[in-house]
Amino acid sequence: MPASEIREPADHPGVKVHESAYVDAGCTIGAGTKVWHFTHIMPGCTLGERCNIGQNVVISPGVTLGNNVKVQNNVSIYTGVVLEDDVFCGPSMVFTNILNPRSEIVRRDQYVETRVKQGATIGANATVVCGTTIGRFAFVAAGAVVSRDVPDYALMLGVPARRRGWACRCGGRMPDAEVGGSLECTDCGNTYRQSGSDELRPVHEHQGAAAV
């Protein structure tokens, strides 16, 4: 990419912004974050360090992104959404922030919070209905519609989304075990214990960002 197409704004040292993007005054962006083509970062939002914000993304006022968040192309992150560290948002996935929108009624005082916890993945074209919480390292499959809270490590598929197994921290798929039973990821060797019908707890997780 020619150097003329990407810049480091004076008010955001260590941040790379494509010349076609709009970064409004009054937002906070951490060092190492990159903002790509035709994206709009609005006032009052907070982006952590080392985030990658793809093409044609909108991040609305009041939104919070943690560190190392990846937002792929064509995603709108509306007021009320909180993404914790290491969250991945796939291309064209959708957040909402009002439960009963009507064009003729202004409901800006009724935004409902949606929280996506550390390390969760939301696949391409998935929809997350506002008011839900997606647990740590959960994996929402492409095209799924999330309309209720998602447990940690849950693998969610379908419309509406239902848990169809478990996702290892590395992203590998694991089947259910009996309550109290153990699971091992065949991709990386991480081990877990299923302590309830919808509860999985790590026994040994060896990878983090530096080890994967």
C-alpha positions in Angstrom: 0.0 0.0 0.0 1.5 3.4 -0.9 2.5 5.5 2.2 0.2 8.3 1.0 -2.9 6.2 1.7 -2.4 5.5 5.4 -1.5 8.1 8.0 -0.8 8.4 11.7 -3.1 11.2 13.1 -1.4 13.7 15.4 -4.0 13.3 18.1 -3.7 9.4 17.9 0.0 8.5 18.1 0.8 5.0 17.1 -2.6 4.6 15.3 -2.8 3.9 11.5 -5.8 5.4 9.6 -6.5 5.0 5.9 -7.0 8.4 4.3 -10.6 7.5 3.2 -11.7 6.9 6.9 -13.2 9.4 9.2 -12.0 9.5 12.8 -14.1 12.1 14.7 -12.7 14.3 17.5 -13.5 13.0 21.0 -12.8 9.3 20.5 -10.0 7.3 22.2 -7.9 4.9 20.2 -5.1 2.8 21.6 -1.6 2.4 20.0 -1.2 -0.2 17.3 -4.8 0.0 16.1 -5.4 0.1 12.4 -8.5 1.7 10.8 -9.1 0.8 7.1 -11.0 2.1 4.1 -14.3 4.1 4.3 -14.7 3.5 8.1 -16.3 6.0 10.5 -15.1 6.2 14.1 -17.6 8.4 16.0 -17.1 10.7 19.0 -17.2 9.2 22.5 -16.2 5.7 21.6 -13.1 3.9 23.0 -10.9 1.5 21.0 -8.2 -0.4 22.8 -4.7 -1.2 21.6 -3.8 -3.4 18.6 -7.3 -3.5 17.2 -7.9 -4.0 13.4 -11.0 -2.2 12.1 -11.8 -3.3 8.6 -13.4 -1.6 5.6 -16.8 0.1 5.8 -17.2 -0.2 9.5 -19.1 2.2 11.8 -18.4 2.5 15.5 -21.0 4.6 17.3 -20.7 6.9 20.3 -20.3 5.1 23.6 -19.1 1.9 22.1 -16.2 0.2 23.9 -13.7 -2.2 22.3 -11.0 -3.9 24.3 -7.5 -4.7 23.1 -6.7 -6.8 20.1 -10.3 -6.8 18.8 -10.7 -7.7 15.1 -13.7 -6.2 13.2 -14.1 -7.4 9.7 -15.6 -5.5 6.8 -19.2 -4.1 6.8 -19.9 -4.3 10.5 -21.8 -1.6 12.4 -21.2 -1.5 16.1 -24.0 0.6 17.7 -24.2 2.5 21.0 -24.7 0.0 23.8 -22.3 -2.6 22.5 -19.2 -3.6 24.6 -16.5 -5.9 23.1 -13.9 -7.2 25.5 -10.3 -8.1 24.7 -9.6 -10.5 21.7 -13.2 -10.5 20.3 -13.5 -11.4 16.6 -16.4 -10.0 14.5 -16.8 -11.7 11.1 -17.7 -9.9 7.9 -21.2 -8.3 7.7 -22.3 -9.6 11.1 -25.0 -7.5 12.8 -25.6 -5.9 16.2 -28.9 -4.3 17.2 -29.4 -1.9 20.1 -33.2 -1.4 20.3 -35.7 -4.2 21.0 -38.8 -2.7 19.3 -37.7 -0.1 16.7 -40.2 2.1 14.9 -39.2 4.7 12.4 -41.7 7.2 13.7 -40.8 6.8 17.4 -37.4 8.1 18.7 -36.0 5.6 21.2 -32.5 6.8 21.7 -33.0 6.6 25.5 -33.8 2.9 25.3 -30.6 1.4 23.9 -30.0 -2.0 25.4 -26.5 -3.2 26.3 -24.9 -6.1 24.5 -21.7 -7.5 25.9 -19.3 -9.8 24.0 -16.8 -11.3 26.5 -13.1 -12.0 26.1 -12.0 -14.1 23.2 -15.5 -14.8 21.7 -15.9 -15.2 17.9 -19.0 -14.1 15.9 -19.1 -15.5 12.4 -19.9 -13.9 9.1 -23.5 -12.7 8.7 -24.5 -13.7 12.2 -27.0 -11.4 14.1 -26.8 -10.6 17.8 -30.1 -9.3 19.2 -29.4 -6.6 21.8 -29.6 -7.3 25.5 -27.6 -10.5 25.2 -24.2 -11.5 26.6 -21.9 -13.8 24.7 -19.6 -15.6 27.0 -15.8 -16.0 27.1 -14.4 -17.9 24.1 -17.8 -18.7 22.8 -18.1 -19.4 19.0 -21.2 -18.1 17.1 -21.3 -19.8 13.7 -21.8 -18.0 10.5 -25.4 -17.0 9.9 -26.6 -17.8 13.4 -29.1 -15.5 15.2 -28.3 -15.0 18.9 -31.4 -14.1 20.9 -30.4 -15.2 24.4 -27.3 -15.3 26.5 -24.5 -17.6 25.4 -22.4 -19.6 27.9 -18.6 -19.5 28.0 -17.1 -21.7 25.3 -20.5 -22.5 23.8 -20.6 -23.4 20.1 -23.8 -21.8 18.8 -25.5 -22.7 15.5 -28.8 -22.0 13.8 -31.8 -19.7 13.8 -32.4 -19.1 16.6 -28.9 -20.1 17.8 -28.7 -23.2 20.0 -25.7 -24.7 21.7 -24.4 -27.7 19.5 -21.2 -28.4 21.4 -18.3 -26.6 22.8 -15.5 -24.4 21.4 -11.9 -24.7 22.7 -10.0 -21.5 23.4 -8.1 -22.3 20.2 -11.4 -22.5 18.2 -11.5 -26.3 17.9 -14.8 -28.0 18.1 -15.6 -30.4 21.0 -18.7 -32.5 21.6 -20.7 -32.6 24.8 -19.5 -34.7 27.7 -21.5 -36.1 30.6 -21.9 -33.7 33.5 -18.7 -34.0 35.5 -16.9 -35.5 32.5 -13.8 -34.2 30.8 -13.1 -33.0 27.3 -9.8 -32.6 25.4 -9.4 -30.6 22.3 -7.9 -32.7 19.5 -6.5 -29.6 17.8 -4.3 -28.3 20.7 -4.7 -30.5 23.7 -6.5 -28.1 26.0 -8.6 -29.9 28.6 -12.0 -28.9 30.1 -14.6 -30.3 32.5 -18.4 -30.1 31.8 -19.7 -29.1 35.2 -23.4 -28.5 34.1 -25.6 -29.0 31.1 -24.5 -25.5 29.9 -21.3 -25.0 31.8 -17.7 -25.8 30.8 -14.7 -25.0 32.9 -11.1 -25.0 31.7 -8.8 -27.5 33.4 -5.6 -26.7 31.4 -5.4 -24.0 28.7 -1.9 -23.6 27.5 -2.3 -20.9 24.8 -2.8 -17.2 24.9 -2.0 -14.5 22.4 1.8 -15.0 22.7 1.6 -18.8 22.4 -0.9 -19.4 19.6 
